[in-house]
Amino acid sequence: MATVRKRLLPSGLIRWRASYTDGAGIRRTKQFARKSDGEAWLIEVQHDIARGTHTPGSISPTVKEAAVLWIKRCNEKGLEPMTVKGYEEHVDLHIVPFIGAKKLSDLNVPAVNAFADALRDVGRSAEMIKRVVRSLGGIFKEARRRGLSNAAPTVGLELDLPDRADPRPVIPSKPELTAIIAGATERGGRARPYFLTSIFCGPRPSEMRGLRWIDIDFEGRQISVSQRADASHRIGKLKSKAAYRSIPCPPIALNALREWKLVCPKGDLGLVFPNGVGKVESHSNLLDRDFGPIQIAAGIVETIQATDEAGKPATDAAGVPVTLMAPKYGLHSLRHACASLWIESGYNPKQIQRLMGHSSIQVTFDVYGHLFADAEADQRAAESVQARLLGGKTHE
């Protein structure tokens, strides 16, 4: 039986004690300043008990305590150190300072939305808030696994957050891609095979760094993606099951790879694009020693404001701001370029999802949905122009 009864405290204050019997037959109580609050709480508790999703507040851990268990679980599962480090930063910098002392049983959908609003109020970006809320969802998932919570307030949650001004990925144009290939050819060494493979096959930069010669089927003209190199230069598992895939490789890239294999530094890892001693090459070296110089030489740059040692805008002797020319694109942009070329060639969304190794079709649409729409619109426009020219005929 659930009841709400008035209590007179020794201090003279009046409180309302709400009591109920949980699913295990144990009597639970909680005090409120107002009777209406106690009654509303009991209604919610009874609803959760009926659904089998109630966890008493007395056994519910705090968010901080549950976060410790989640991070421990992430390490036990063998997640990459950089991934775990990112989760720890979410917990230490964004979750614990705001809701670390709250019990999981006190967090519902409105409470999570209020948490997201608090993050936004202190200047966190929309993308950061989304990532932090996903981490909070991971905390709840681990708590449910341990029987410490039955709630899942982040599942299906729609955060009312402002979108980026332009969420579309930055993609090099065809003339820029042509200039990059020409620059890579002139540069020699690994540059030409690396950038041809990136542009025409689209692996993630980490997958390129982990690519082995045994993963390239020259006869079948396929590349198998089966491992990656993390930021700490360690070879490991891919991001998801969907990331394990085979990608068609066109002749231009295969021929460049054949030539490169003859002079590629040898190592026990058998990597296609290793460093000079056959070990895992760093992302920064690929960018700073190859991609950056190629772009600058081709004039594919953007102007940025130089800063001094204190981080303030640098000026010359006349007080004029000093600007620098920086490479326009990062390595990941070549993966986007590959996807755009496939879409333009008529590949459907499911094909793009498979070839890009996306965990879901929603990821594909989130990143490249506008390209599918643009491709269809371009095709209709082309047919319209042809019809106008040939008097209504759309086929020869």
N, C-alpha and C positions, 0 to 999 in steps of 0.2 A: 504493500500500500504506500502511495506517495502522499506526503503531507507537507504543508508549510505552516509553521507555528511560531507565534511571537515569543521572544526571549528577552528578559530584562537582565542586562549584564551588570556585574558589580559596580561598574563605573556609572551606572544609571542610563546608559545608552540602550536603545531598543533595537534588536536585530531579529531577523526572520530566518528560522532554520528550516531549510528544505531537506527532506529525507526521502529515501527510496530504497528499494531492494534491488541489487543488480542481478545479472544473469546467473551468478554463482550462489545466490541466496544470501549475500552479505549486505548488511544495512549500511548505507552510505549517507553522509550529510554534508551540507554546505550552507554557510550563512550569508545573508544579504542585508543590505541597508533598507531595501524596500520589498514589500510583499510581492508586488507585481514582478520584480526581477526574479525572485525565487520561483514564482509560478511559471514564468516563461522558460526558465532554466529547466524545470522539471518536465515540461512538455517536450523540450528538445531531447532530454535524456531518455525519456520513455520511448520517443520515436527511434532513437539510436538503439536502445535495448531491443525493441521489436524487430529491427533490421539486423541485429547481431553485430553492430558496429560500435558499441559503446566501450570505452576504456575509462575506468574511474580515475579521477584526477589524482588520487592518493598514490597510484602506482604509475602514473604517467611521468616520464622523464622530462626535464626541461629541454628546450631546443638545443642548448649548449651541450648537455649530456648526450643527447641523441646524435648530435653532429660528430662527437668523438667516436661513437660506435660506427657511424657511416664511413668516416675516414679510415677507420681500422678495417672495415670490410673492403673498401676500395683497394687498400694495400694487399689484403689477403687474396683478392681476385687477380692480382698481378697487373693492375692498370699501370700505364706508363707513368714514370715519376713526374713528368711535366703536367700530365693530366691531374694527378693527385695534388700537385702543388697548386694548380689553378683552383681546385675544389677547396683546398685549405684557405686560399686567399678569399674566396667567396664567404667562407665561414667566419674567418677572423676579421675581415674588413667590412663586410656588409650584413651578415646575418646576426652574429652574436651581439654586436653593439646595439642593435635595434630590438631584437626579440629573443636574445639568448636566455634570458631569465624566465620567459614564458614557458608554461607546460604545453606539450603537444596537444593535450586534451582541450586547451583553451583556444587553439587555432582552428578557425573554420574559414570558409570562403571569404566572408567579409573581412576577417582579420588579416588574411593574406593580401587582399586588395589594399587594405589600410597600410600594410607593410610596404607594398609596392609604391603606394603614394608617398610614404615617408622617404623612401629612397629617391624618388623623383624630386621631392622638395629640397633635398640636400645636393642636387645636381648630378645624380647618377644618370647615365644615358639610358635610353630605352633598350638598347641591345644588352647593356650590362644588367639591367633589371630583369630582363627575360632569362639571362643565364643564371642569375642568382636565384630566381624563383624555381628554375629547373633543379638547381642544387638543393633547394629546400624540399622539393619533391623527392629527391634521392634520400634525404634524411628520413622523410616519412615512410618511404618504401622499406628502408632497412628496419625502422621501428616496427612496421607491420610484420616483417619477417621474424622478428624476435618476440612478437606477441605483446609489444609495448604500446601499440596503437592500432586502431582499426580505421583511422581516418585517412583520407586522401584529398585534402582540400585544394591541391594544385592540379589535380587531374581534370582536364577539360576547361581549365580556368581561362577566361578571356580577359586579358589585362587591357585596360583602356589607356594605352600609351601612344604618344605621338610617333608617327612613322618618320623614317629618315626622309630628307628632302627628295632624294632620288635613290631608292633601294636597289636599282639595277647594278649589276657588277660592271666594273670598268673593263672594257674589252678593246684591245688594239684593233685598229682598222686594217683592212687588207693591204694598203700601201705600207703601213707600219710593219706588218708581219713580213711582207716581202723584203723590206729593208733589214729587218732583224735576221732573216735567213741569209741575205747577202753578207751582212756583217759577220755572222757566225762562220760562213764559208771562208771569208777573208782571214778571220782570226785563226782558223785551223784547230788542230787538236780535237778535244772532245766537244767543242762548241757546236759544230754543225750537226753531228748525230744527236746531241742533247736537245737542241732547240727544235730540230725536225721532229723528234719523238714527242716532245712536249706539245708542239702545235698540232700534229696530226693524230696523236693517240690520246692525249689528255690526261695522263696520270697526275696525281697530286705530286707536288715537289718532294714530299717525304717518301712517296712510292718510287719516284725516279731515283732517289738516293739509295734506296734499298733494292733496286732492280738488279737481278743476276743474269749472267749469260745463259744459264740453263732455263731461264724464264722466257727466252726468245726462241720462237719456232720459226726459223728462216724458211723452211719448206712450206709450212702451213700459213706463213705470213700472219702470225699472231704473237701477241705479248701477253703473258700470264702475270697478273698482279697478285703476289702471294705474301709479301712482307713489306715493311717500311722501316725507315731509319728515323728515330725521334730526335728532338733537339739536343739530346745528350750524346748523339752519335751511336745509339744502341739500336740494333736490329730487333724488331718485335712484330707483334700481330698488327693486323690492319684495324681500321676504326670500327668496322662492323662486318657481319657476315656478307652483306651485299658488296663490300669492297673487294672481296675475292672474286676476280673476274678475268675474262680473256678479252683482249681488245684487238681489232684488226689493225694491221700495220701496213701502210702503203709502200710501194717499191722505193720511193725516194728516201724514206727513212730507213728501210731495210738495207739499201745499198750503202748508206752512210754508216750504218752500224757494222756492216761487214768490214768496211775499210778501217773503222776505228778498232775493231776487235784485234787486228793485226798488231797494233801499237799500244793498246790499252795497258796501263800498269797492272801487273799481276798481283794477286793477293789470295789468302786462304778463303776469303769471303766470296770470291768470284763475281765481284760487282762490275756492272757495266760502266758506271761513272764514279770510280773511286778517286781518292786523292792520289798524290804522287807515289805513295808507298803501298797502294792497294787497299787502304782502309776506307772507312766511311767519310765521304766529303761533307763539309759543313754547308748548311744553307747559305750562310753569309759569304762564304768563299765563292759559291756559284753566282751569287748576286753581285758581289763587289769585284770579282776578278773577271767575270764573263759577261753577265747580262747588263750590268751597269755600263761598262765601257762600250759595249756594242751599241747601246741606245744613245749614249752621248756622241759617239762617232757618227751615228746616223741622224743626229738632231732630234731624237725622240726624247724630249726633255720638258721639264716644267721649272718655272722660276720660284725659288723659295727665299725667304728672308734669312740672312746669316745672323747668328747670335754670338755674343762674346762669352767669356768663361763664366760669367754670372748668369747666363741664360737670357740676357737682354738683347734687343735688336742691335746689331753691330752697325757702325757708321764709319765712313772714312774721315780723313783730316778735315774735310769741308763740311762734315756733318750729314753727308748724303748716305742714306741706307745702303748697306752692302747686300747684294743679292747673289745667289749661286744658282748654277744650272744643275739640276738633279735628274736622274733617270725617271721617266714618266711611269713605268710599270714595275710591278713585282712579278716574281716567277709564277704566282698563281693565276695571273691574268692570261697566261698562255693556255691554261686549262679551260678558262672561259672562252677563249678564242676557238679552241677545238670544238667545244659544244656548239658554239654559234655556227661554225662551218657545217657540222653535222645537221643541225636543224635546217639550215639553208638548203642543204642537199635533200631534204625531205624525210629525215629520220623522225619517227613519232616519239611522243613523250616516254613511253615504256622502253623504247630502245635507248633513249638518252639516259634514263634512270639506270639501266643495266650497264651501259658502257662507262658512265661516270662513277658507278659504284655508290649511288645514293641509297640510303637506308629506306627511303620511302618515296613514292611518287610525289608527295606533297613537297618534299625538299626540292625536287626537280622543278616543280611549278613555281615554288617560292623564288628560286634563283633565275630560272630561264623562261618563266611563263610569258613574259612580254615578247620574247623572241619568237615563240610559236605564233603569237598573234600577229607580230610584224611580218613573219614569213608568209602567213596566209593572206594578209592584206597586200603585200607586195605582189603575190601571185595574181590576186584578183585585179590589181592595178595593171599588171603586165598584160593580162588577157583583155582588159578593157581597152588598152592602147592598141593592141593588135586588132580588136574588133572594129575600132574606129578607123584604122588604116585600111583594113580589108573588107569593110562593109558588112560587118556582122559575123564574118567567118572567124572561128577561134581555133580551127585545126586546118592543117594543110591537106 
